Amino acid sequence: MALQTKINNKGWQTVSAGSPAAVADNAMSAESDAVDYDNSTEGYPQARVRLDTTYAVAPLSDAVIVVYMQVRDIDGTTGHHTPQPDATYKPKPVGYIYPDAVTVAQYPATPAPIMIPKAKVRFYLENLSGQSLPAGWLLAIDPMGHGS
């Protein structure tokens, strides 16, 4: 008998707090709009990341939203973090979201799961859509792991 495994999904969880500010084209989301996710207890090894937004002006057909992740409290100590992504420090992206070139509500997600550590993490977005990412966008996380 062959060993079979399946992916267990926890389900989409909106993790944005408040109403994030608009992100100009070719800009990073602000520290105040960074999205926190605590994976330190459950330790799901992967997750998909979804952006919920409605553009006022349609993004370009080759638009992309780059997802960066900052690991926080890396040794269990509050305040010990990896460097914060910003306009001058861009670590390796953890994923990409490809919005559709429309002005209706849309919910694009990373095509493949990203790896996330068993830690507190913070997500930042870089907007390369050709248009401003409107205020009020939300980020949702779908944690997943292997089960039997």
C-alpha positions in Angstrom: 0.0 0.0 0.0 1.4 3.4 -1.0 1.8 6.1 1.7 -0.7 8.9 1.1 -0.5 12.3 2.5 -2.8 15.3 2.1 -2.4 19.0 2.7 -4.4 20.2 5.7 -5.6 23.8 5.3 -6.6 25.9 8.3 -8.7 28.2 6.2 -8.3 31.8 5.1 -7.7 34.2 8.0 -7.7 38.0 7.4 -4.8 39.3 9.3 -4.7 43.0 8.3 -5.6 45.3 11.1 -7.5 48.5 10.7 -7.6 50.2 7.3 -4.2 50.1 5.6 -3.2 53.2 3.7 -2.8 53.3 -0.1 0.5 52.1 -1.5 1.8 54.1 -4.4 3.1 52.3 -7.5 6.7 51.2 -7.1 6.5 51.7 -3.3 6.5 49.4 -0.2 3.7 49.2 2.3 4.4 51.3 5.4 5.5 49.9 8.8 2.1 50.9 10.2 0.4 48.8 7.6 2.6 45.7 7.9 0.6 42.5 8.5 1.5 40.4 11.5 0.9 36.6 11.7 1.8 34.5 14.7 2.8 31.0 13.5 4.8 30.3 16.7 2.3 28.0 18.3 0.8 26.0 15.5 3.9 26.0 13.3 2.3 25.5 9.9 5.2 25.1 7.5 3.5 26.7 4.5 0.8 29.3 3.7 -0.8 31.0 0.8 -1.1 34.8 0.9 -4.1 36.6 -0.5 -4.7 40.2 -1.3 -8.3 41.6 -1.0 -8.7 44.9 -2.9 -10.6 46.9 -5.5 -8.5 49.1 -7.7 -9.9 52.5 -8.7 -7.9 52.3 -12.0 -7.1 48.9 -13.4 -3.6 47.6 -12.8 -1.4 46.8 -15.8 -1.7 43.5 -17.5 1.7 42.4 -16.2 1.1 43.7 -12.6 2.7 42.1 -9.6 2.6 42.6 -5.9 5.8 41.4 -4.3 5.5 39.8 -0.8 8.3 40.2 1.7 8.5 38.6 5.2 10.2 39.8 8.3 10.8 37.2 11.1 10.1 38.7 14.5 11.2 37.6 18.0 13.6 35.2 16.3 15.0 33.8 19.5 11.8 34.1 21.5 12.8 37.6 22.7 10.6 40.5 22.0 12.4 43.0 19.8 14.8 40.6 18.1 13.8 40.8 14.5 15.4 40.3 11.1 15.8 43.6 9.2 12.6 45.4 8.1 12.0 45.5 4.4 11.8 49.0 2.9 12.6 51.0 -0.2 16.4 50.6 0.3 16.5 47.1 1.9 14.7 44.4 -0.1 15.5 40.9 1.0 14.6 37.9 -1.2 10.8 38.0 -1.8 8.8 35.1 -0.4 6.0 35.3 -2.9 4.3 37.1 -5.7 0.6 38.1 -6.2 -0.7 38.8 -9.7 -3.8 41.1 -9.6 -6.2 41.1 -12.5 -6.4 44.2 -14.8 -9.9 45.1 -13.5 -11.6 47.6 -11.3 -13.9 45.2 -9.5 -13.3 43.5 -6.1 -10.6 40.9 -6.5 -8.9 38.3 -4.3 -5.6 37.2 -6.0 -3.3 34.9 -4.0 0.2 33.6 -4.3 0.0 30.8 -6.9 2.1 28.4 -4.7 2.4 28.2 -0.9 5.3 30.1 0.7 7.5 28.7 3.4 6.9 30.2 6.9 8.9 29.6 10.0 7.5 28.5 13.4 7.7 32.1 14.6 5.9 35.5 14.5 6.2 37.0 11.1 5.3 40.3 9.5 4.4 40.7 5.8 5.2 43.8 3.7 4.0 44.4 0.1 5.8 46.1 -2.8 3.3 47.5 -5.3 4.4 47.0 -8.9 1.0 47.1 -10.4 1.3 50.3 -12.4 -1.5 51.9 -10.2 -1.9 52.9 -6.6 -3.0 50.0 -4.3 -6.1 51.6 -2.8 -6.4 52.3 0.9 -8.3 49.6 2.8 -6.6 46.6 1.1 -6.5 43.5 3.3 -4.1 40.6 3.5 -5.3 37.0 4.3 -3.2 34.0 5.2 -4.2 30.3 4.5 -1.8 28.2 6.7 -1.3 24.6 5.6 0.6 21.6 6.5 0.8 17.8 5.8 -1.6 15.4 7.3 -2.6 11.8 6.6 
